[in-house]
Amino acid sequence: MSTATVDTSRLEHRLSEACDALWDLFVDPREAYVDDDGTQWKTMDVKGQSRGYSSVPFATQEQLAEIRQQCRHLAATNEFAINGIENRTSYLVGSGHVYRASVRKGVEASAELETEVQAVLDEFIHLNRWQNRQQEIVRRLDRDGEAFLRFFVDAQGITRVRFIEPDQVQTPSELANHEAASFGIQTEPHDVESVLGYYIDGEAVDAAEIQHRKANVDSNVKRGLPLYYPVRKNLRRIEKLLRNMSVVAEIQSAIALIRKHRGASRSGVEQFVADQSQISSGSGANGKTNYLSQYAPGTILDAPEGMEYDFPASGIDAANFVTVLQAELRAVAARLVMPEFMFSSDASNANYASTLVAEGPAVKMFERLQANLANDDCDVVWRVVENAVNAGKLPAEVRRLIDIQIIPPSLEVRDQLRSCQVERIAFEKKILSPQTWSLRLGLDYDQEQKNLAMHEPEAAKNS
């Protein structure tokens, strides 16, 4: 083989590499693995089996982190996404859930035990600012698709709760090939729902110290999916459409009028502008002089022959764009199972009272989510009670004797007078207790009894 042939082959190889590198700058190589609808092909293992979970759009920790980052950006910058999360938090948490300890049905226990358990719960709620933490739990579930809570217990049995960032929960590199330790969660080899522990910043932490709340996935999926993942493209389009509408309207409204000179030369037009201007500014960086004319309200313009006036602002028709914007907003509101006005804050085409009725879709959805929150909160408060039992502050049989009621805020728009009449009938028929009646009114029964006891002597003196 001649030297010329070798040199030619080497040059062809280098040219091919240069073309490939140049091609990658303009074309994403991953596009070959994406369908027309934007769905990415699943990664397969050597046996031809799909990696990850078929019900979610991520198969690796890296893919999940990218999804979470996209949705976090929307939740932090997109005004409609922020509004949706804030409204969901207001309806699901509101002023906070009420936690009340009471004696279980069919058992005998002293009132002192009920009071002691209530004192432990009140202390936990106060120390952890639980109402604020409840709001953050909802925000994290919507934004990240999951929330990790870690429990810390001191020698006095007092429980404190702190959040763990989802990015901190990752599988160590030495366990990357262990399926039971995937996504930073150690489970039983053949039972994903039996969690043994979590890997937090590379450290193994027992499952008893962590509560993992996840959303929008099946129970056999280890990690949650952000709320806005299915509509992230809609939110981006909404943001761009609103921006473009505002920019176009700003440009059109900034130009008061355009004079069209028929048959005039460039120098003639420039001289006309200079003669008609009342104000002229100095030369700018481009070396041009700006001429300004002021028109008082009600000014009438007379156009000589060969001149026309055009007003660009009169051509603005935002209604066409608003219709498209509303269609995109309805698509996102449909994902949230919320009326459009709750998501867009546009109440022009909705009635609040007719939306939040007992059988309304939004109320049913909020009730489901409130029930999920209450179940997870029940696990938290019983951990608090058990920690107090281990510290000797409560007796060991407290769980058998005491029940904890969790009452979320009301969702329905009710006729207050009619509701009170129904509750009064239930109270008179001994179906409704005064304690539960007080809770429904948002009152503390014990405190109200003390207030009444203090009021009775004063009322007797004045009678």
Secondary structure as UniProt FT lines:
FT   HELIX           3..26
FT   HELIX           29..33
FT   TURN            36..37
FT   TURN            46..47
FT   TURN            54..55
FT   HELIX           61..77
FT   HELIX           79..92
FT   TURN            93..95
FT   STRAND          98..103
FT   TURN            105..106
FT   HELIX           111..127
FT   TURN            128..129
FT   HELIX           130..144
FT   STRAND          146..153
FT   TURN            155..156
FT   STRAND          159..164
FT   HELIX           166..168
FT   HELIX           173..175
FT   TURN            176..177
FT   HELIX           179..184
FT   STRAND          185..188
FT   TURN            189..190
FT   STRAND          191..200
FT   TURN            201..202
FT   STRAND          203..206
FT   HELIX           207..209
FT   STRAND          210..214
FT   TURN            219..220
FT   TURN            227..228
FT   HELIX           229..231
FT   HELIX           232..254
FT   STRAND          258..261
FT   TURN            262..263
FT   HELIX           266..276
FT   STRAND          279..280
FT   TURN            285..286
FT   STRAND          291..292
FT   TURN            297..298
FT   TURN            305..306
FT   STRAND          307..310
FT   HELIX           312..315
FT   HELIX           318..336
FT   HELIX           340..344
FT   TURN            348..349
FT   HELIX           352..355
FT   TURN            358..359
FT   HELIX           361..390
FT   TURN            391..392
FT   TURN            396..397
FT   HELIX           398..401
FT   STRAND          402..407
FT   HELIX           416..428
FT   TURN            429..430
FT   HELIX           434..440
FT   TURN            441..442
FT   HELIX           445..462
//
